[in-house]
Amino acid sequence: MSKLRFGIVGSGMIAAVVANAIKKADSAEVVAVASRTPANAQTFAAEHNIGLVFDSWQQLISSDQVDAVYVATPTSAREEIAMAAAHAHKHILAEKPFASYESLQRITQAAKDNGVAFMDATHFAHHPRTQQIQQTQAEQIGESQAVRSTFFFPLMERDNIRFDTDKEPTGAVGDMAWYCMRAITEFLQPNMDLCHIGGSIVRDEETNAVIRGTGVMAFQDGKTSTFDFGYNAGVCLMDLDILAERGMFRMDDFVLDWNQGFAFNDPEHKVGYTQRSEMQTPAQFRFIEAPSERAQEVQMVNAFTLLSQNPASDQVQASMLISEQTQYLLDMYWNKVS
């Protein structure tokens, strides 16, 4: 079977991460790149051994050498490019967040109308640990009742695009809280009818970009979630607690696993999660291993390739739905605190 041919729109750090993941995947290859700055596209192509360099994303999307487009642009430009890709009958792998829930709905509808696959680029959703928890949770600890998540990354360089409110208007909310929202959709799986939402954000005094936030959500089915996120804690935190009827699961690397996340590389670390119940003390906690033969971003690329082979499948519809649910929760929070 021929490999899925990717064109990448964007040449930043995350574009490089996914380009490397595509190269490691059995099912895909990078054949083209375009960037707002042609010189950056040329440099990116040389670093990743990419044969086609286009002067514009429009040219890349129009190329018959490209089957799928990975959209790694600032949030403000994402809808236009993703929509054009759908209308050009290219499968869409898109960075997140999106400009709004309505914007994402327009993208997914265009993908459906044009018979192409769509997936957002949330890496941890494709780690085998995520599927293992989903498949075993009911038996081991019961139905989830609450999710507590924390995602901090030390990043206070104001020349970073995350501090540009024109290109990334929601700042740390879109960048970091997206993962907290995704943890809700993946592990809490509420009915999505919110009965309460609260929280607050902190903005950088120089740029007005959001650099930290906290929040709480309560759903009509009784499930709840609390979350904290940001750039200014001076430490990397990726904590997740899943509280259920008969116990809890806990992990401290839910976004990027310590073993082979693109920001970390500890081959000695055993990836997994801790199970706790009743009145156990730390010596009684149970650690459950959940290894992955490949990095989660490589798993994501392979999963996307499978979706592209049958764009009308239930799996593609599920991929679109969970993206929409995640963005919906993000919008609800943003509308409350901004």
C-alpha positions as CSV (number, residue, x, y, z in Angstrom):
1,M,0.0,0.0,0.0
2,S,1.4,3.4,-0.9
3,K,2.1,5.9,1.9
4,L,0.0,8.9,2.6
5,R,1.7,11.9,1.3
6,F,1.7,14.9,3.7
7,G,2.2,18.5,2.9
8,I,3.0,20.6,5.9
9,V,1.8,24.2,6.3
10,G,4.0,25.8,8.9
11,S,7.6,25.6,9.9
12,G,7.7,26.1,13.6
13,M,8.6,23.8,16.5
14,I,5.5,21.7,16.6
15,A,5.6,21.3,12.8
16,A,9.1,19.8,13.2
17,V,7.8,17.4,15.9
18,V,5.1,16.1,13.6
19,A,7.4,16.0,10.6
20,N,9.7,13.7,12.6
21,A,6.7,11.6,13.6
22,I,5.6,11.2,10.0
23,K,9.1,10.1,9.0
24,K,9.0,7.4,11.8
25,A,5.5,6.2,10.8
26,D,5.2,3.2,8.5
27,S,2.2,4.6,6.7
28,A,3.1,8.2,5.7
29,E,5.7,10.5,4.3
30,V,6.4,14.2,4.1
31,V,6.6,15.4,0.5
32,A,6.0,19.1,0.7
33,V,6.2,22.2,3.0
34,A,5.0,25.8,2.8
35,S,5.4,28.7,5.3
36,R,4.5,32.3,5.6
37,T,8.3,33.0,5.2
38,P,9.7,31.2,2.1
39,A,13.2,31.2,3.6
40,N,11.9,29.3,6.7
41,A,10.2,26.7,4.4
42,Q,13.5,26.2,2.6
43,T,15.3,25.7,5.9
44,F,12.6,23.3,7.1
45,A,12.8,21.3,3.9
46,A,16.5,21.0,4.2
47,E,16.4,19.8,7.8
48,H,13.7,17.2,7.1
49,N,14.7,16.1,3.6
50,I,11.5,17.4,2.0
51,G,11.5,17.5,-1.8
52,L,8.8,20.1,-2.6
53,V,8.9,23.6,-1.2
54,F,6.0,25.9,-2.1
55,D,5.9,29.7,-2.0
56,S,2.4,29.6,-0.5
57,W,0.0,27.3,1.2
58,Q,-2.4,27.7,-1.7
59,Q,0.1,26.1,-4.0
60,L,0.8,23.3,-1.6
61,I,-2.9,22.5,-1.3
62,S,-3.4,22.6,-5.0
63,S,-0.6,20.1,-5.7
64,D,-1.5,16.6,-6.9
65,Q,1.6,15.4,-5.1
66,V,-0.1,15.9,-1.8
67,D,-2.8,13.7,-0.2
68,A,-3.1,15.2,3.2
69,V,-2.3,18.6,4.8
70,Y,-1.0,19.0,8.3
71,V,-2.0,22.6,9.3
72,A,0.6,23.8,11.8
73,T,-0.2,27.5,11.6
74,P,-1.2,30.1,14.2
75,T,-4.8,29.6,15.4
76,S,-6.0,32.8,13.6
77,A,-5.1,31.2,10.2
78,R,-6.2,27.7,10.8
79,E,-9.8,27.8,9.5
80,E,-9.0,29.3,6.1
81,I,-6.3,26.8,5.4
82,A,-8.2,23.7,6.7
83,M,-11.3,24.7,4.7
84,A,-9.3,25.2,1.5
85,A,-7.7,21.8,2.1
86,A,-11.1,20.1,2.4
87,H,-12.4,21.7,-0.8
88,A,-9.2,20.5,-2.5
89,H,-10.1,17.0,-1.3
90,K,-7.1,16.7,1.0
91,H,-7.3,15.0,4.3
92,I,-6.8,17.3,7.3
93,L,-4.6,16.9,10.3
94,A,-4.8,20.2,12.2
95,E,-3.1,21.7,15.2
96,K,-5.4,23.0,18.0
97,P,-7.1,25.0,19.3
98,F,-9.5,26.4,16.7
99,A,-10.8,30.0,16.5
100,S,-14.1,28.9,18.0
101,Y,-16.6,26.0,18.2
102,E,-18.4,27.4,15.2
103,S,-15.2,27.7,13.2
104,L,-14.3,24.0,13.9
105,Q,-17.9,23.0,12.9
106,R,-17.4,24.7,9.6
107,I,-14.1,22.8,9.1
108,T,-15.6,19.4,10.0
109,Q,-18.7,20.0,7.8
110,A,-16.4,20.9,4.9
111,A,-14.5,17.6,5.5
112,K,-17.7,15.6,5.5
113,D,-19.0,17.4,2.4
114,N,-15.8,16.7,0.5
115,G,-15.2,13.1,1.7
116,V,-12.0,13.7,3.5
117,A,-10.8,12.7,7.0
118,F,-10.2,15.2,9.8
119,M,-8.3,14.9,13.0
120,D,-6.9,17.4,15.5
121,A,-3.3,16.8,16.6
122,T,-3.8,15.9,20.3
123,H,-1.0,13.4,20.8
124,F,-1.9,11.8,24.1
125,A,-5.3,10.7,22.8
126,H,-3.3,8.1,20.7
127,H,-1.1,6.7,23.5
128,P,-2.0,3.1,24.3
129,R,-2.3,4.2,27.9
130,T,-5.4,6.3,27.0
131,Q,-7.1,3.3,25.4
132,Q,-6.0,1.0,28.2
133,I,-7.6,3.2,30.8
134,Q,-10.8,3.6,28.8
135,Q,-11.1,-0.2,28.4
136,T,-10.3,-1.2,32.0
137,Q,-11.6,1.7,34.1
138,A,-15.2,0.4,34.6
139,E,-14.0,-3.0,35.9
140,Q,-11.1,-1.6,38.0
141,I,-12.5,1.5,39.6
142,G,-16.0,2.0,38.2
143,E,-17.6,4.9,36.3
144,S,-15.7,8.2,36.4
145,Q,-17.1,11.0,38.6
146,A,-14.5,13.7,38.4
147,V,-11.3,14.6,36.6
148,R,-8.7,16.9,38.0
149,S,-6.0,18.1,35.6
150,T,-2.9,20.4,35.8
151,F,-0.8,21.4,32.9
152,F,2.0,23.9,33.4
153,F,5.0,24.5,31.2
154,P,7.7,27.1,32.1
155,L,7.5,29.5,29.1
156,M,7.8,33.2,29.7
157,E,9.7,34.3,26.6
158,R,7.6,37.1,25.3
159,D,8.8,36.8,21.7
160,N,7.1,33.4,21.5
161,I,4.0,33.3,19.3
162,R,2.0,32.3,22.4
163,F,2.3,35.9,23.6
164,D,1.0,37.4,20.3
165,T,-2.6,38.1,21.0
166,D,-3.4,38.7,17.3
167,K,-2.2,35.2,16.2
168,E,-3.1,33.3,19.5
169,P,-5.9,35.3,21.1
170,T,-6.7,32.9,23.9
171,G,-3.0,32.4,24.9
172,A,-2.5,29.7,27.5
173,V,-6.2,28.8,27.4
174,G,-6.1,27.5,23.9
175,D,-2.6,26.2,24.2
176,M,-2.7,24.5,27.6
177,A,-6.3,24.2,28.8
178,W,-7.1,22.4,25.6
179,Y,-5.5,19.3,27.1
180,C,-7.5,19.7,30.3
181,M,-10.7,19.8,28.2
182,R,-9.5,16.8,26.2
183,A,-9.0,14.9,29.4
184,I,-12.6,15.6,30.2
185,T,-13.8,14.3,26.9
186,E,-11.5,11.2,26.9
187,F,-11.8,10.1,30.6
188,L,-14.8,11.7,32.2
189,Q,-17.1,11.5,29.2
190,P,-19.9,13.6,30.6
191,N,-23.2,14.3,28.9
192,M,-21.8,17.7,27.9
193,D,-24.7,19.6,29.4
194,L,-23.0,22.1,31.7
195,C,-24.9,23.3,34.8
196,H,-22.0,25.4,36.2
197,I,-18.7,26.8,35.0
198,G,-16.3,29.1,36.8
199,G,-12.7,30.2,36.9
200,S,-10.3,33.0,36.3
201,I,-7.3,33.9,34.1
202,V,-4.1,35.9,34.6
203,R,-2.7,38.1,31.8
204,D,0.9,39.1,31.2
205,E,1.4,42.8,32.1
206,E,3.5,43.5,29.0
207,T,1.7,41.6,26.2
208,N,-1.8,41.1,27.7
209,A,-1.5,37.4,26.7
210,V,-3.2,34.9,29.0
211,I,-0.4,33.1,31.0
212,R,-2.3,31.2,33.6
213,G,-5.8,30.1,34.5
214,T,-7.9,27.9,36.8
215,G,-11.4,26.5,36.3
216,V,-14.2,24.3,37.4
217,M,-17.0,22.6,35.4
218,A,-20.1,20.8,36.6
219,F,-22.3,18.8,34.3
220,Q,-26.0,17.9,34.5
221,D,-25.1,14.2,35.1
222,G,-23.3,15.1,38.3
223,K,-19.7,14.7,36.9
224,T,-17.2,17.5,37.6
225,S,-13.8,18.7,36.6
226,T,-11.3,21.1,38.0
227,F,-8.2,22.3,36.1
228,D,-5.2,24.6,36.4
229,F,-2.8,25.5,33.6
230,G,-0.3,28.1,32.4
231,Y,3.3,29.2,31.7
232,N,4.4,31.0,34.8
233,A,4.7,28.3,37.5
234,G,8.4,27.7,36.8
235,V,7.9,23.9,36.5
236,C,6.5,21.3,34.1
237,L,3.4,19.7,35.6
238,M,1.2,17.2,33.7
239,D,-0.9,15.7,36.5
240,L,-4.2,13.9,36.0
241,D,-6.5,12.3,38.5
242,I,-9.5,10.3,37.4
243,L,-11.9,9.8,40.4
244,A,-14.4,7.0,40.2
245,E,-16.9,5.1,42.3
246,R,-14.4,2.6,43.7
247,G,-11.1,4.4,43.5
248,M,-8.9,6.5,41.3
249,F,-6.3,6.5,38.6
250,R,-3.4,9.0,38.7
251,M,-0.6,10.0,36.4
252,D,1.9,12.8,36.3
253,D,2.7,12.8,32.6
254,F,-0.7,12.7,30.8
255,V,0.2,15.2,28.1
256,L,3.8,14.1,27.2
257,D,5.0,10.8,28.7
258,W,8.4,11.0,30.4
259,N,9.6,8.0,28.4
260,Q,9.4,9.3,24.9
261,G,7.5,12.5,24.8
262,F,9.0,14.9,22.3
263,A,10.2,17.1,25.1
264,F,11.5,14.2,27.2
265,N,13.5,11.1,26.7
266,D,14.0,8.8,29.7
267,P,14.3,5.3,28.4
268,E,14.4,3.9,31.9
269,H,11.0,5.4,32.9
270,K,8.1,3.0,33.0
271,V,5.0,4.6,31.5
272,G,1.7,3.9,33.2
273,Y,-0.6,5.1,35.9
274,T,-1.3,4.5,39.6
275,Q,-4.4,2.9,41.0
276,R,-5.6,3.8,44.5
277,S,-8.7,2.7,46.5
278,E,-10.2,2.7,50.0
279,M,-7.7,3.5,52.8
280,Q,-4.6,2.4,51.1
281,T,-1.2,3.9,52.0
282,P,1.4,4.7,49.4
283,A,3.1,1.3,49.9
284,Q,-0.2,-0.3,48.8
285,F,-0.8,1.8,45.7
286,R,-0.8,-0.3,42.5
287,F,1.3,0.9,39.5
288,I,-0.1,-0.3,36.1
289,E,2.3,-0.2,33.2
290,A,1.1,1.0,29.8
291,P,4.1,1.0,27.5
292,S,4.1,2.1,23.9
293,E,6.4,0.8,21.2
294,R,6.3,4.1,19.5
295,A,6.0,7.7,20.6
296,Q,2.4,8.9,20.8
297,E,2.8,11.4,18.0
298,V,3.9,8.5,15.7
299,Q,0.8,6.6,16.9
300,M,-1.3,9.6,16.0
301,V,0.1,9.7,12.4
302,N,-0.7,6.0,11.9
303,A,-4.2,6.5,13.3
304,F,-4.8,9.4,11.0
305,T,-3.6,7.3,8.0
306,L,-6.2,4.7,8.9
307,L,-8.9,7.3,9.0
308,S,-7.9,8.6,5.5
309,Q,-8.5,5.2,4.0
310,N,-12.2,5.3,4.9
311,P,-13.3,8.9,5.4
312,A,-17.0,7.9,5.7
313,S,-16.3,5.6,8.6
314,D,-17.7,5.8,12.1
315,Q,-14.2,6.4,13.3
316,V,-13.8,9.5,11.3
317,Q,-17.1,10.8,12.6
318,A,-15.9,10.1,16.2
319,S,-12.7,11.9,15.5
320,M,-14.6,15.0,14.4
321,L,-17.1,14.7,17.4
322,I,-14.4,14.6,20.1
323,S,-12.6,17.6,18.5
324,E,-15.9,19.5,18.6
325,Q,-16.6,18.5,22.2
326,T,-13.2,19.6,23.3
327,Q,-13.5,23.0,21.5
328,Y,-17.0,23.4,22.9
329,L,-15.8,23.1,26.5
330,L,-12.9,25.4,25.7
331,D,-15.2,28.0,24.3
332,M,-17.5,27.8,27.3
333,Y,-14.6,28.4,29.7
334,W,-13.2,31.2,27.6
335,N,-16.5,32.9,27.3
336,K,-16.8,32.8,31.1
337,V,-13.4,34.1,32.0
338,S,-12.3,36.4,29.2
